[in-house]
């Protein structure tokens, strides 16, 4: 089962994904795509670790998400947090070919997977070409993952709204 959890910033996406995974009675994984480039991000990463209460094996992988997913055992549960940051990392490190690898691995997983992402296409059109490229790339990834997903949840002010089930 693949569940894509999308929504705006601070809508409760990560918390929801972790809470869903905590309900499982099996090995739990958390794949973190963020890198601590500044103090704000360091603090956010620390908060997320505390929310997991030591119940997850954490794999930190900012770029090669497909490699991280291969490490997850069959019949486990995994949270990927998040495609939004991962997509930025792909642009930053010029590794956009990893998108196809990730999508191929999704077809082969044998565990339940909760994928967190942001819905970035509901605002204004970005003024610069890099921001538009990022928005378009993430939007395309989100569409492809949503199509593959068994469930899609839109988080609105901390409330999960089923989009696909």
Secondary structure, DSSP 8 states (H G I E B T S, - for coil): -EEEEEESTTSSHHHHHHHHHHT-SS-EEEEE-----SHHHHHHHHHHHHHTTT-SEEEE-SS-HHHHHHTS-TT-EEEEE-HHHHHHHHHHTT-TTHHHHHHHHHTT--SEEEEE----TTS---SSHHHHHHHHHHHHHHHHHHHH-SEEEEEETTEEEEEE-
